[in-house]
Amino acid sequence: MNHIVTVEQAVTAFAPDIEPTDAELDAIELEMPAILAAVDLLDAQITSMDRPANELDARRIRRARNRVLSARRKLSNRSAAASVPGGAA
């Protein structure tokens, strides 16, 4: 018979490494507009699930989806511009 034991010491041994680094916090801050747009899209989709579909719900979802796409485009353009050294050749 195998006994199940806790591994509390192994988990808490790395407690200083649990906090995010400054670089990770900066990356989260950079992605925050895309994250908030995705939350708004989910909110619009969840709201429309509780009642029969109507034109206002469809418009709200469409606008939220466009905001998500716009935020992702801005994020990808920003990261692509940051990774390209130099200008156009």
C-alpha positions as CSV (number, residue, x, y, z in Angstrom):
1,M,0.0,0.0,0.0
2,N,1.4,3.4,-1.0
3,H,0.8,6.3,1.4
4,I,0.0,9.8,0.2
5,V,2.1,12.4,1.9
6,T,2.1,16.1,1.6
7,V,4.9,17.9,-0.1
8,E,4.4,21.2,1.7
9,Q,8.1,21.7,2.3
10,A,9.0,21.3,-1.4
11,V,6.3,23.8,-2.4
12,T,7.1,26.4,0.1
13,A,10.8,26.1,-0.4
14,F,10.5,28.3,-3.5
15,A,8.3,31.0,-2.0
16,P,10.6,33.9,-3.1
17,D,10.2,32.7,-6.7
18,I,6.4,32.8,-6.6
19,E,6.2,36.6,-7.1
20,P,6.3,37.8,-10.7
21,T,9.4,39.6,-11.8
22,D,9.4,43.2,-13.0
23,A,9.7,42.0,-16.6
24,E,6.6,39.8,-16.2
25,L,4.6,42.7,-14.7
26,D,5.6,44.9,-17.6
27,A,4.5,42.2,-20.0
28,I,1.1,42.0,-18.3
29,E,0.8,45.8,-18.3
30,L,1.5,45.8,-22.0
31,E,-1.1,43.1,-22.7
32,M,-3.7,44.7,-20.4
33,P,-5.8,46.4,-23.2
34,A,-6.2,43.1,-25.0
35,I,-7.1,41.3,-21.7
36,L,-9.7,43.9,-20.8
37,A,-11.2,43.7,-24.4
38,A,-11.4,39.9,-24.1
39,V,-13.2,40.3,-20.8
40,D,-15.7,42.7,-22.3
41,L,-16.3,40.2,-25.1
42,L,-16.9,37.4,-22.7
43,D,-19.3,39.6,-20.7
44,A,-21.3,40.5,-23.8
45,Q,-21.5,36.8,-24.8
46,I,-22.5,35.7,-21.3
47,T,-25.2,38.5,-21.1
48,S,-26.7,37.4,-24.4
49,M,-27.0,33.8,-23.3
50,D,-29.5,34.6,-20.6
51,R,-32.2,35.9,-23.0
52,P,-33.4,35.5,-26.6
53,A,-31.0,37.0,-29.1
54,N,-31.8,40.5,-30.4
55,E,-30.1,43.1,-32.5
56,L,-28.6,45.1,-29.6
57,D,-26.9,42.0,-28.2
58,A,-25.5,41.1,-31.6
59,R,-24.2,44.7,-32.0
60,R,-22.6,44.6,-28.5
61,I,-20.9,41.3,-29.3
62,R,-19.7,42.5,-32.7
63,R,-18.3,45.7,-31.2
64,A,-16.6,43.8,-28.4
65,R,-15.1,41.4,-30.9
66,N,-13.8,44.3,-33.0
67,R,-12.2,45.8,-29.9
68,V,-10.5,42.5,-29.2
69,L,-9.1,42.3,-32.7
70,S,-8.0,45.9,-32.6
71,A,-6.2,45.4,-29.2
72,R,-4.5,42.2,-30.5
73,R,-3.4,44.0,-33.7
74,K,-1.9,46.9,-31.7
75,L,-0.1,44.5,-29.4
76,S,1.3,42.4,-32.3
77,N,2.4,45.5,-34.2
78,R,4.0,46.9,-31.1
79,S,5.9,43.7,-30.4
80,A,6.9,43.3,-34.0
81,A,8.2,46.8,-34.2
82,A,10.2,46.3,-31.0
83,S,11.8,43.1,-32.3
84,V,13.0,44.5,-35.6
85,P,16.4,46.1,-35.3
86,G,17.0,49.0,-37.6
87,G,14.7,50.5,-40.2
88,A,13.6,49.5,-43.7
89,A,16.4,48.5,-46.0
